[in-house]
């Protein structure tokens, strides 16, 4: 089946060298909000970077004009993590840092706290048409010793089931300082300093606190960019990018107390084979099916694939191979009963040429049975 697609962002247009780091949510009005980093002078992860937005009122077929949601002077405003509240307010968590604050310098402790990664929050009460000025929440969300820091990227969660219904959960990651600052092999840049955590709010974003933290898990797992989905019983499923010399590049964990703690540390998830890259998870809600999006080529950021799990993330199978082209970061959103949306980085020869939106039909259970291979 041909999938419908559109291109809200194309590198080298609208005053930006490139667009990266997609995040998408569906407002209560039905409007889609496609957020990204607009990188002004270079495609690098630092420098002058704006948080930009395009909105769609027709399910992602067409997109309105580019809006600049947040700037940080000549520095970086990035890592969008949006979430829609029950009353329709859209919250947008993000991270700011100075233009010359590279990840390597931050992890080595060569950047001051003022210039390093700081957490900000803003909101929209009109489905993304206008936005409040950002307000800083670093003191509530980042421990003083943490160096590198990133929210999401990708959509965050408002829990709907169980005793923690209404809680906001924002997956995030951080790095810790070296234990031997003068050691040649302990600079703060090593994989073992990676850690994952969650930000929690029980008052619709008025105040925040840190929930679970997980870093010192096992040498083969180093939590990094993390995405989360809520299962029907209220269990929180978390999937993380992991960067080690191990063969697997994704790990997962669950929380049964709304993100306060993990039931077990992050462990390898070989069912989501692919390169080192961010991914997205989404539970369909009206049936017990969990989706994951990400590139599936084991050696390169390519072959964007949506995989599905019917056992809470224990096992996975391919649901849709979106394209064999280069592809990298992505975010999933539920559009309606029959479609999900995928906002993802892709291009003919580079994964970073466009941010494309793809409407993907949701298979009904009977369709999955009908398309299963015949028994030998």
BALOBA-1460 file (C-alpha; in Angstrom, 3 decimals):
// residues 376
<rec num="1" residu="x" x="0.000" y="0.000" z="0.000"/>
<rec num="2" residu="x" x="1.380" y="3.426" z="-0.946"/>
<rec num="3" residu="x" x="1.864" y="5.678" z="2.032"/>
<rec num="4" residu="x" x="0.956" y="9.364" z="1.802"/>
<rec num="5" residu="x" x="3.837" y="11.734" z="2.533"/>
<rec num="6" residu="x" x="4.632" y="15.443" z="2.718"/>
<rec num="7" residu="x" x="7.802" y="17.425" z="3.457"/>
<rec num="8" residu="x" x="7.402" y="20.128" z="6.112"/>
<rec num="9" residu="x" x="11.156" y="20.841" z="6.333"/>
<rec num="10" residu="x" x="13.846" y="20.829" z="3.650"/>
<rec num="11" residu="x" x="17.521" y="21.644" z="4.311"/>
<rec num="12" residu="x" x="18.783" y="24.915" z="2.861"/>
<rec num="13" residu="x" x="15.386" y="26.644" z="2.799"/>
<rec num="14" residu="x" x="13.531" y="29.246" z="4.869"/>
<rec num="15" residu="x" x="16.726" y="30.742" z="6.268"/>
<rec num="16" residu="x" x="18.166" y="27.542" z="7.743"/>
<rec num="17" residu="x" x="21.111" y="25.394" z="6.700"/>
<rec num="18" residu="x" x="19.395" y="22.271" z="7.993"/>
<rec num="19" residu="x" x="16.520" y="20.989" z="10.077"/>
<rec num="20" residu="x" x="16.959" y="18.173" z="12.563"/>
<rec num="21" residu="x" x="15.449" y="16.483" z="15.649"/>
<rec num="22" residu="x" x="11.741" y="16.015" z="14.815"/>
<rec num="23" residu="x" x="8.958" y="15.908" z="17.403"/>
<rec num="24" residu="x" x="5.220" y="15.737" z="16.698"/>
<rec num="25" residu="x" x="1.989" y="15.832" z="18.713"/>
<rec num="26" residu="x" x="-1.685" y="16.112" z="17.835"/>
<rec num="27" residu="x" x="-3.417" y="19.014" z="19.582"/>
<rec num="28" residu="x" x="-6.915" y="18.618" z="20.992"/>
<rec num="29" residu="x" x="-8.227" y="20.552" z="17.997"/>
<rec num="30" residu="x" x="-6.781" y="17.866" z="15.717"/>
<rec num="31" residu="x" x="-4.004" y="20.180" z="14.510"/>
<rec num="32" residu="x" x="-0.646" y="18.480" z="14.083"/>
<rec num="33" residu="x" x="2.379" y="20.272" z="15.513"/>
<rec num="34" residu="x" x="5.657" y="19.299" z="13.804"/>
<rec num="35" residu="x" x="8.615" y="20.680" z="15.763"/>
<rec num="36" residu="x" x="12.278" y="20.631" z="14.814"/>
<rec num="37" residu="x" x="15.611" y="22.308" z="15.356"/>
<rec num="38" residu="x" x="16.283" y="24.967" z="12.723"/>
<rec num="39" residu="x" x="20.066" y="25.114" z="12.443"/>
<rec num="40" residu="x" x="21.029" y="28.541" z="11.167"/>
<rec num="41" residu="x" x="24.647" y="28.569" z="9.978"/>
<rec num="42" residu="x" x="25.704" y="24.911" z="9.929"/>
<rec num="43" residu="x" x="24.254" y="21.424" z="10.407"/>
<rec num="44" residu="x" x="26.281" y="20.955" z="13.603"/>
<rec num="45" residu="x" x="24.648" y="20.030" z="16.926"/>
<rec num="46" residu="x" x="25.796" y="23.351" z="18.432"/>
<rec num="47" residu="x" x="25.774" y="26.970" z="17.295"/>
<rec num="48" residu="x" x="22.757" y="29.153" z="16.608"/>
<rec num="49" residu="x" x="19.784" y="26.796" z="16.647"/>
<rec num="50" residu="x" x="16.097" y="27.766" z="16.905"/>
<rec num="51" residu="x" x="13.113" y="25.644" z="17.836"/>
<rec num="52" residu="x" x="10.749" y="25.867" z="14.875"/>
<rec num="53" residu="x" x="7.206" y="24.669" z="14.232"/>
<rec num="54" residu="x" x="4.891" y="23.950" z="11.341"/>
<rec num="55" residu="x" x="1.219" y="23.109" z="11.823"/>
<rec num="56" residu="x" x="-1.119" y="20.995" z="9.739"/>
<rec num="57" residu="x" x="-4.915" y="21.218" z="9.841"/>
<rec num="58" residu="x" x="-5.499" y="18.333" z="7.428"/>
<rec num="59" residu="x" x="-3.746" y="15.388" z="9.040"/>
<rec num="60" residu="x" x="-0.293" y="16.092" z="7.632"/>
<rec num="61" residu="x" x="-1.178" y="16.476" z="3.950"/>
<rec num="62" residu="x" x="-0.173" y="20.162" z="3.933"/>
<rec num="63" residu="x" x="1.692" y="22.435" z="6.348"/>
<rec num="64" residu="x" x="1.408" y="26.085" z="7.304"/>
<rec num="65" residu="x" x="4.216" y="28.641" z="7.472"/>
<rec num="66" residu="x" x="7.296" y="28.190" z="9.629"/>
<rec num="67" residu="x" x="7.036" y="29.634" z="13.148"/>
<rec num="68" residu="x" x="10.028" y="30.264" z="15.400"/>
<rec num="69" residu="x" x="8.929" y="29.061" z="18.836"/>
<rec num="70" residu="x" x="12.146" y="29.622" z="20.817"/>
<rec num="71" residu="x" x="15.534" y="31.294" z="20.352"/>
<rec num="72" residu="x" x="18.531" y="31.449" z="22.640"/>
<rec num="73" residu="x" x="20.300" y="34.465" z="21.194"/>
<rec num="74" residu="x" x="23.171" y="33.164" z="19.072"/>
<rec num="75" residu="x" x="23.159" y="29.919" z="21.075"/>
<rec num="76" residu="x" x="21.176" y="26.699" z="20.948"/>
<rec num="77" residu="x" x="17.517" y="26.026" z="21.767"/>
<rec num="78" residu="x" x="16.828" y="22.400" z="20.992"/>
<rec num="79" residu="x" x="15.722" y="18.901" z="21.962"/>
<rec num="80" residu="x" x="11.957" y="19.509" z="21.690"/>
<rec num="81" residu="x" x="9.794" y="17.342" z="23.967"/>
<rec num="82" residu="x" x="6.120" y="18.385" z="23.590"/>
<rec num="83" residu="x" x="3.092" y="17.011" z="25.450"/>
<rec num="84" residu="x" x="-0.618" y="17.849" z="25.282"/>
<rec num="85" residu="x" x="-2.537" y="18.327" z="28.550"/>
<rec num="86" residu="x" x="-6.138" y="17.352" z="29.249"/>
<rec num="87" residu="x" x="-7.331" y="20.951" z="28.885"/>
<rec num="88" residu="x" x="-5.612" y="21.319" z="25.501"/>
<rec num="89" residu="x" x="-2.569" y="23.270" z="26.658"/>
<rec num="90" residu="x" x="0.602" y="22.163" z="24.854"/>
<rec num="91" residu="x" x="3.784" y="22.111" z="26.929"/>
<rec num="92" residu="x" x="7.178" y="22.176" z="25.260"/>
<rec num="93" residu="x" x="10.276" y="21.199" z="27.200"/>
<rec num="94" residu="x" x="13.615" y="22.065" z="25.631"/>
<rec num="95" residu="x" x="17.310" y="22.541" z="26.385"/>
<rec num="96" residu="x" x="19.411" y="25.701" z="25.882"/>
<rec num="97" residu="x" x="23.193" y="26.030" z="25.734"/>
<rec num="98" residu="x" x="25.817" y="28.471" z="24.486"/>
<rec num="99" residu="x" x="26.802" y="28.443" z="20.816"/>
<rec num="100" residu="x" x="30.290" y="27.044" z="21.483"/>
<rec num="101" residu="x" x="29.163" y="24.487" z="24.071"/>
<rec num="102" residu="x" x="29.817" y="21.257" z="22.170"/>
<rec num="103" residu="x" x="28.844" y="17.937" z="23.706"/>
<rec num="104" residu="x" x="32.502" y="16.952" z="23.978"/>
<rec num="105" residu="x" x="33.445" y="20.121" z="25.866"/>
<rec num="106" residu="x" x="30.445" y="19.835" z="28.174"/>
<rec num="107" residu="x" x="31.180" y="16.206" z="28.986"/>
<rec num="108" residu="x" x="34.809" y="17.097" z="29.733"/>
<rec num="109" residu="x" x="33.729" y="19.815" z="32.187"/>
<rec num="110" residu="x" x="35.128" y="22.627" z="30.022"/>
<rec num="111" residu="x" x="31.876" y="24.648" z="29.929"/>
<rec num="112" residu="x" x="30.466" y="26.723" z="32.775"/>
<rec num="113" residu="x" x="27.093" y="25.893" z="34.297"/>
<rec num="114" residu="x" x="25.650" y="29.090" z="32.822"/>
<rec num="115" residu="x" x="26.744" y="28.161" z="29.292"/>
<rec num="116" residu="x" x="26.018" y="24.444" z="29.590"/>
<rec num="117" residu="x" x="22.796" y="22.529" z="29.126"/>
<rec num="118" residu="x" x="19.844" y="24.176" z="30.853"/>
<rec num="119" residu="x" x="16.183" y="23.139" z="30.809"/>
<rec num="120" residu="x" x="13.378" y="25.477" z="29.768"/>
<rec num="121" residu="x" x="9.612" y="25.187" z="29.389"/>
<rec num="122" residu="x" x="6.968" y="27.081" z="27.441"/>
<rec num="123" residu="x" x="3.325" y="26.534" z="26.576"/>
<rec num="124" residu="x" x="0.624" y="27.252" z="24.021"/>
<rec num="125" residu="x" x="-3.080" y="27.617" z="24.813"/>
<rec num="126" residu="x" x="-4.201" y="27.913" z="21.187"/>
<rec num="127" residu="x" x="-2.979" y="24.622" z="19.700"/>
<rec num="128" residu="x" x="0.438" y="26.006" z="18.788"/>
<rec num="129" residu="x" x="-0.589" y="29.269" z="17.133"/>
<rec num="130" residu="x" x="1.172" y="31.357" z="19.800"/>
<rec num="131" residu="x" x="3.558" y="30.512" z="22.634"/>
<rec num="132" residu="x" x="4.491" y="31.851" z="26.037"/>
<rec num="133" residu="x" x="8.048" y="33.043" z="26.670"/>
<rec num="134" residu="x" x="10.240" y="30.152" z="27.904"/>
<rec num="135" residu="x" x="10.832" y="29.878" z="31.652"/>
<rec num="136" residu="x" x="13.806" y="28.069" z="33.130"/>
<rec num="137" residu="x" x="13.271" y="24.942" z="35.252"/>
<rec num="138" residu="x" x="16.879" y="23.690" z="35.457"/>
<rec num="139" residu="x" x="16.971" y="23.720" z="39.271"/>
<rec num="140" residu="x" x="14.060" y="21.248" z="39.364"/>
<rec num="141" residu="x" x="15.196" y="18.982" z="36.558"/>
<rec num="142" residu="x" x="18.987" y="18.697" z="36.505"/>
<rec num="143" residu="x" x="21.327" y="17.597" z="39.281"/>
<rec num="144" residu="x" x="24.265" y="19.986" z="39.805"/>
<rec num="145" residu="x" x="26.883" y="17.349" z="38.977"/>
<rec num="146" residu="x" x="25.345" y="16.334" z="35.653"/>
<rec num="147" residu="x" x="27.154" y="17.668" z="32.600"/>
<rec num="148" residu="x" x="25.579" y="16.763" z="29.264"/>
<rec num="149" residu="x" x="21.778" y="16.899" z="29.312"/>
<rec num="150" residu="x" x="18.968" y="16.356" z="26.806"/>
<rec num="151" residu="x" x="15.195" y="16.164" z="26.962"/>
<rec num="152" residu="x" x="13.652" y="13.496" z="24.702"/>
<rec num="153" residu="x" x="13.812" y="14.304" z="21.913"/>
<rec num="154" residu="x" x="10.324" y="13.474" z="20.705"/>
<rec num="155" residu="x" x="6.874" y="13.590" z="22.269"/>
<rec num="156" residu="x" x="6.520" y="13.256" z="26.036"/>
<rec num="157" residu="x" x="3.635" y="11.580" z="27.900"/>
<rec num="158" residu="x" x="0.600" y="12.400" z="29.975"/>
<rec num="159" residu="x" x="-0.332" y="9.174" z="31.764"/>
<rec num="160" residu="x" x="-3.951" y="8.031" z="31.365"/>
<rec num="161" residu="x" x="-4.247" y="4.827" z="33.407"/>
<rec num="162" residu="x" x="-3.787" y="3.681" z="36.988"/>
<rec num="163" residu="x" x="-2.965" y="5.575" z="40.179"/>
<rec num="164" residu="x" x="-0.666" y="8.049" z="38.419"/>
<rec num="165" residu="x" x="-3.136" y="9.150" z="35.739"/>
<rec num="166" residu="x" x="-2.509" y="12.770" z="34.795"/>
<rec num="167" residu="x" x="1.215" y="12.636" z="35.542"/>
<rec num="168" residu="x" x="3.556" y="14.098" z="32.933"/>
<rec num="169" residu="x" x="6.594" y="11.975" z="32.060"/>
<rec num="170" residu="x" x="9.461" y="13.382" z="30.002"/>
<rec num="171" residu="x" x="12.275" y="10.927" z="29.184"/>
<rec num="172" residu="x" x="15.705" y="12.568" z="29.312"/>
<rec num="173" residu="x" x="19.400" y="11.725" z="29.491"/>
<rec num="174" residu="x" x="22.528" y="13.086" z="31.114"/>
<rec num="175" residu="x" x="26.213" y="12.428" z="31.665"/>
<rec num="176" residu="x" x="28.096" y="12.206" z="34.946"/>
<rec num="177" residu="x" x="31.598" y="13.529" z="35.707"/>
<rec num="178" residu="x" x="34.632" y="11.233" z="35.743"/>
<rec num="179" residu="x" x="35.571" y="9.613" z="39.026"/>
<rec num="180" residu="x" x="39.282" y="10.191" z="38.357"/>
<rec num="181" residu="x" x="39.482" y="13.670" z="36.774"/>
<rec num="182" residu="x" x="43.183" y="13.387" z="35.938"/>
<rec num="183" residu="x" x="42.968" y="9.960" z="34.379"/>
<rec num="184" residu="x" x="43.752" y="9.676" z="30.682"/>
<rec num="185" residu="x" x="40.964" y="7.152" z="30.183"/>
<rec num="186" residu="x" x="38.415" y="8.897" z="32.388"/>
<rec num="187" residu="x" x="37.586" y="12.228" z="30.771"/>
<rec num="188" residu="x" x="33.806" y="12.242" z="31.095"/>
<rec num="189" residu="x" x="33.344" y="11.366" z="27.418"/>
<rec num="190" residu="x" x="33.372" y="7.579" z="27.904"/>
<rec num="191" residu="x" x="30.196" y="5.561" z="27.399"/>
<rec num="192" residu="x" x="30.061" y="4.563" z="31.071"/>
<rec num="193" residu="x" x="29.224" y="8.149" z="32.030"/>
<rec num="194" residu="x" x="25.930" y="8.056" z="30.100"/>
<rec num="195" residu="x" x="22.710" y="7.974" z="32.100"/>
<rec num="196" residu="x" x="18.979" y="8.061" z="31.553"/>
<rec num="197" residu="x" x="16.290" y="9.585" z="33.739"/>
<rec num="198" residu="x" x="12.724" y="10.879" z="33.647"/>
<rec num="199" residu="x" x="11.211" y="14.235" z="34.560"/>
<rec num="200" residu="x" x="7.870" y="14.021" z="36.356"/>
<rec num="201" residu="x" x="5.118" y="16.546" z="37.074"/>
<rec num="202" residu="x" x="1.856" y="15.918" z="38.916"/>
<rec num="203" residu="x" x="0.496" y="19.466" z="38.517"/>
<rec num="204" residu="x" x="0.396" y="19.911" z="34.738"/>
<rec num="205" residu="x" x="3.920" y="21.267" z="34.544"/>
<rec num="206" residu="x" x="3.796" y="23.874" z="37.310"/>
<rec num="207" residu="x" x="6.525" y="22.002" z="39.217"/>
<rec num="208" residu="x" x="8.907" y="19.210" z="38.236"/>
<rec num="209" residu="x" x="11.088" y="16.579" z="39.853"/>
<rec num="210" residu="x" x="13.477" y="13.840" z="38.750"/>
<rec num="211" residu="x" x="12.043" y="10.315" z="38.737"/>
<rec num="212" residu="x" x="14.101" y="7.226" z="37.953"/>
<rec num="213" residu="x" x="17.773" y="7.518" z="37.093"/>
<rec num="214" residu="x" x="19.719" y="4.723" z="35.436"/>
<rec num="215" residu="x" x="23.314" y="4.893" z="34.346"/>
<rec num="216" residu="x" x="25.520" y="2.331" z="36.064"/>
<rec num="217" residu="x" x="23.657" y="-0.630" z="34.588"/>
<rec num="218" residu="x" x="26.141" y="-2.916" z="32.821"/>
<rec num="219" residu="x" x="29.164" y="-2.169" z="30.627"/>
<rec num="220" residu="x" x="27.204" y="-3.239" z="27.542"/>
<rec num="221" residu="x" x="24.417" y="-0.679" z="28.055"/>
<rec num="222" residu="x" x="24.823" y="3.115" z="28.164"/>
<rec num="223" residu="x" x="21.399" y="4.848" z="28.205"/>
<rec num="224" residu="x" x="21.115" y="7.889" z="25.991"/>
<rec num="225" residu="x" x="18.169" y="9.446" z="24.095"/>
<rec num="226" residu="x" x="15.020" y="7.803" z="25.470"/>
<rec num="227" residu="x" x="11.388" y="7.492" z="24.421"/>
<rec num="228" residu="x" x="8.419" y="6.174" z="26.413"/>
<rec num="229" residu="x" x="4.912" y="4.791" z="25.986"/>
<rec num="230" residu="x" x="2.176" y="3.899" z="28.463"/>
<rec num="231" residu="x" x="0.730" y="0.385" z="28.287"/>
<rec num="232" residu="x" x="-2.990" y="-0.242" z="29.039"/>
<rec num="233" residu="x" x="-2.326" y="-1.322" z="32.638"/>
<rec num="234" residu="x" x="-0.402" y="1.865" z="33.396"/>
<rec num="235" residu="x" x="3.049" y="0.295" z="32.980"/>
<rec num="236" residu="x" x="5.567" y="2.665" z="31.433"/>
<rec num="237" residu="x" x="7.668" y="1.147" z="28.640"/>
<rec num="238" residu="x" x="10.981" y="2.923" z="27.929"/>
<rec num="239" residu="x" x="13.261" y="2.416" z="24.942"/>
<rec num="240" residu="x" x="16.707" y="3.994" z="24.828"/>
<rec num="241" residu="x" x="19.546" y="4.491" z="22.392"/>
<rec num="242" residu="x" x="22.681" y="2.900" z="23.807"/>
<rec num="243" residu="x" x="26.256" y="3.627" z="22.767"/>
<rec num="244" residu="x" x="28.798" y="0.960" z="23.628"/>
<rec num="245" residu="x" x="31.010" y="-1.479" z="21.786"/>
<rec num="246" residu="x" x="28.296" y="-4.121" z="22.185"/>
<rec num="247" residu="x" x="26.483" y="-5.424" z="19.102"/>
<rec num="248" residu="x" x="23.075" y="-4.094" z="20.148"/>
<rec num="249" residu="x" x="22.194" y="-0.414" z="19.978"/>
<rec num="250" residu="x" x="18.871" y="-0.321" z="21.832"/>
<rec num="251" residu="x" x="17.872" y="-1.222" z="25.353"/>
<rec num="252" residu="x" x="14.578" y="-1.083" z="27.210"/>
<rec num="253" residu="x" x="13.073" y="-1.059" z="30.679"/>
<rec num="254" residu="x" x="9.691" y="-0.711" z="32.373"/>
<rec num="255" residu="x" x="8.364" y="1.276" z="35.316"/>
<rec num="256" residu="x" x="5.299" y="0.192" z="37.267"/>
<rec num="257" residu="x" x="5.106" y="3.310" z="39.458"/>
<rec num="258" residu="x" x="4.685" y="6.040" z="36.888"/>
<rec num="259" residu="x" x="8.359" y="6.637" z="36.187"/>
<rec num="260" residu="x" x="9.538" y="6.966" z="39.797"/>
<rec num="261" residu="x" x="11.716" y="3.845" z="39.514"/>
<rec num="262" residu="x" x="12.607" y="1.185" z="36.967"/>
<rec num="263" residu="x" x="11.550" y="-2.398" z="37.704"/>
<rec num="264" residu="x" x="14.904" y="-3.549" z="36.284"/>
<rec num="265" residu="x" x="17.778" y="-1.562" z="34.772"/>
<rec num="266" residu="x" x="17.864" y="-0.957" z="31.030"/>
<rec num="267" residu="x" x="18.706" y="-4.235" z="29.283"/>
<rec num="268" residu="x" x="19.572" y="-5.022" z="25.641"/>
<rec num="269" residu="x" x="16.673" y="-5.283" z="23.171"/>
<rec num="270" residu="x" x="17.988" y="-7.210" z="20.176"/>
<rec num="271" residu="x" x="14.511" y="-7.247" z="18.615"/>
<rec num="272" residu="x" x="15.054" y="-3.604" z="17.655"/>
<rec num="273" residu="x" x="18.231" y="-4.088" z="15.671"/>
<rec num="274" residu="x" x="19.630" y="-1.019" z="13.952"/>
<rec num="275" residu="x" x="22.389" y="1.596" z="14.125"/>
<rec num="276" residu="x" x="23.124" y="3.914" z="17.041"/>
<rec num="277" residu="x" x="20.227" y="6.347" z="16.702"/>
<rec num="278" residu="x" x="17.258" y="7.895" z="18.465"/>
<rec num="279" residu="x" x="13.880" y="6.172" z="18.061"/>
<rec num="280" residu="x" x="10.235" y="6.630" z="19.022"/>
<rec num="281" residu="x" x="7.602" y="4.439" z="20.672"/>
<rec num="282" residu="x" x="3.823" y="4.840" z="20.665"/>
<rec num="283" residu="x" x="1.034" y="2.718" z="22.126"/>
<rec num="284" residu="x" x="-2.067" y="2.663" z="19.968"/>
<rec num="285" residu="x" x="-4.389" y="2.896" z="22.965"/>
<rec num="286" residu="x" x="-7.523" y="1.313" z="21.535"/>
<rec num="287" residu="x" x="-5.809" y="-2.051" z="21.278"/>
<rec num="288" residu="x" x="-2.817" y="-3.604" z="22.940"/>
<rec num="289" residu="x" x="-0.203" y="-2.774" z="20.310"/>
<rec num="290" residu="x" x="3.083" y="-0.959" z="20.800"/>
<rec num="291" residu="x" x="4.931" y="0.629" z="17.867"/>
<rec num="292" residu="x" x="8.591" y="1.565" z="17.483"/>
<rec num="293" residu="x" x="10.103" y="3.673" z="14.696"/>
<rec num="294" residu="x" x="13.757" y="3.863" z="13.759"/>
<rec num="295" residu="x" x="16.309" y="2.945" z="11.093"/>
<rec num="296" residu="x" x="16.757" y="-0.828" z="10.842"/>
<rec num="297" residu="x" x="19.980" y="-1.173" z="8.844"/>
<rec num="298" residu="x" x="22.495" y="-2.518" z="11.380"/>
<rec num="299" residu="x" x="25.430" y="-0.568" z="9.962"/>
<rec num="300" residu="x" x="24.013" y="2.777" z="8.824"/>
<rec num="301" residu="x" x="21.254" y="5.274" z="9.504"/>
<rec num="302" residu="x" x="18.939" y="3.979" z="6.784"/>
<rec num="303" residu="x" x="15.898" y="1.754" z="6.209"/>
<rec num="304" residu="x" x="13.285" y="3.572" z="8.318"/>
<rec num="305" residu="x" x="11.060" y="0.873" z="9.789"/>
<rec num="306" residu="x" x="8.031" y="0.721" z="12.051"/>
<rec num="307" residu="x" x="7.992" y="-2.382" z="14.218"/>
<rec num="308" residu="x" x="5.197" y="-3.661" z="16.413"/>
<rec num="309" residu="x" x="4.925" y="-5.558" z="19.693"/>
<rec num="310" residu="x" x="1.858" y="-7.258" z="21.172"/>
<rec num="311" residu="x" x="3.529" y="-8.324" z="24.407"/>
<rec num="312" residu="x" x="4.532" y="-5.005" z="25.952"/>
<rec num="313" residu="x" x="7.854" y="-4.707" z="24.149"/>
<rec num="314" residu="x" x="9.268" y="-8.162" z="24.882"/>
<rec num="315" residu="x" x="9.287" y="-9.221" z="21.228"/>
<rec num="316" residu="x" x="9.023" y="-7.249" z="17.987"/>
<rec num="317" residu="x" x="8.210" y="-7.813" z="14.327"/>
<rec num="318" residu="x" x="8.317" y="-5.520" z="11.292"/>
<rec num="319" residu="x" x="4.993" y="-3.823" z="10.584"/>
<rec num="320" residu="x" x="6.011" y="-1.343" z="7.856"/>
<rec num="321" residu="x" x="9.268" y="-0.834" z="6.012"/>
<rec num="322" residu="x" x="8.867" y="2.854" z="5.255"/>
<rec num="323" residu="x" x="11.826" y="3.274" z="2.890"/>
<rec num="324" residu="x" x="15.253" y="1.892" z="2.114"/>
<rec num="325" residu="x" x="16.701" y="5.401" z="1.892"/>
<rec num="326" residu="x" x="18.992" y="7.039" z="4.445"/>
<rec num="327" residu="x" x="16.983" y="7.898" z="7.577"/>
<rec num="328" residu="x" x="17.693" y="8.866" z="11.176"/>
<rec num="329" residu="x" x="15.606" y="10.459" z="13.963"/>
<rec num="330" residu="x" x="11.826" y="10.056" z="14.079"/>
<rec num="331" residu="x" x="8.684" y="10.590" z="16.134"/>
<rec num="332" residu="x" x="5.316" y="8.813" z="16.049"/>
<rec num="333" residu="x" x="1.824" y="10.265" z="16.572"/>
<rec num="334" residu="x" x="-1.657" y="8.736" z="16.440"/>
<rec num="335" residu="x" x="-3.725" y="10.468" z="13.757"/>
<rec num="336" residu="x" x="-7.047" y="8.603" z="13.893"/>
<rec num="337" residu="x" x="-8.387" y="5.076" z="14.246"/>
<rec num="338" residu="x" x="-6.813" y="3.924" z="10.978"/>
<rec num="339" residu="x" x="-3.552" y="5.890" z="10.680"/>
<rec num="340" residu="x" x="-0.441" y="6.864" z="12.586"/>
<rec num="341" residu="x" x="1.907" y="9.641" z="11.542"/>
<rec num="342" residu="x" x="5.675" y="9.398" z="11.302"/>
<rec num="343" residu="x" x="7.820" y="12.552" z="11.277"/>
<rec num="344" residu="x" x="11.342" y="11.513" z="10.325"/>
<rec num="345" residu="x" x="14.684" y="12.597" z="8.928"/>
<rec num="346" residu="x" x="15.418" y="11.240" z="5.463"/>
<rec num="347" residu="x" x="16.766" y="12.005" z="1.990"/>
<rec num="348" residu="x" x="17.955" y="10.430" z="-1.226"/>
<rec num="349" residu="x" x="21.649" y="10.493" z="-0.310"/>
<rec num="350" residu="x" x="21.671" y="11.894" z="3.236"/>
<rec num="351" residu="x" x="19.430" y="11.245" z="6.200"/>
<rec num="352" residu="x" x="19.425" y="14.986" z="6.923"/>
<rec num="353" residu="x" x="18.121" y="16.426" z="3.649"/>
<rec num="354" residu="x" x="14.499" y="16.660" z="4.777"/>
<rec num="355" residu="x" x="12.165" y="16.093" z="7.659"/>
<rec num="356" residu="x" x="9.329" y="14.174" z="6.023"/>
<rec num="357" residu="x" x="5.872" y="13.314" z="7.352"/>
<rec num="358" residu="x" x="4.383" y="9.958" z="6.416"/>
<rec num="359" residu="x" x="0.821" y="8.776" z="7.009"/>
<rec num="360" residu="x" x="0.934" y="5.047" z="7.722"/>
<rec num="361" residu="x" x="-2.172" y="2.839" z="7.802"/>
<rec num="362" residu="x" x="-2.685" y="0.848" z="10.985"/>
<rec num="363" residu="x" x="-3.178" y="-2.815" z="10.280"/>
<rec num="364" residu="x" x="-6.218" y="-4.451" z="11.762"/>
<rec num="365" residu="x" x="-5.562" y="-7.771" z="13.546"/>
<rec num="366" residu="x" x="-7.240" y="-9.671" z="10.680"/>
<rec num="367" residu="x" x="-4.924" y="-7.958" z="8.199"/>
<rec num="368" residu="x" x="-1.876" y="-9.139" z="10.118"/>
<rec num="369" residu="x" x="-3.116" y="-12.717" z="10.048"/>
<rec num="370" residu="x" x="-3.917" y="-12.487" z="6.331"/>
<rec num="371" residu="x" x="-0.461" y="-11.116" z="5.493"/>
<rec num="372" residu="x" x="1.425" y="-13.695" z="7.563"/>
<rec num="373" residu="x" x="3.538" y="-16.106" z="5.510"/>
<rec num="374" residu="x" x="2.021" y="-19.497" z="4.800"/>
<rec num="375" residu="x" x="3.213" y="-22.404" z="6.896"/>
<rec num="376" residu="x" x="5.619" y="-24.727" z="5.073"/>
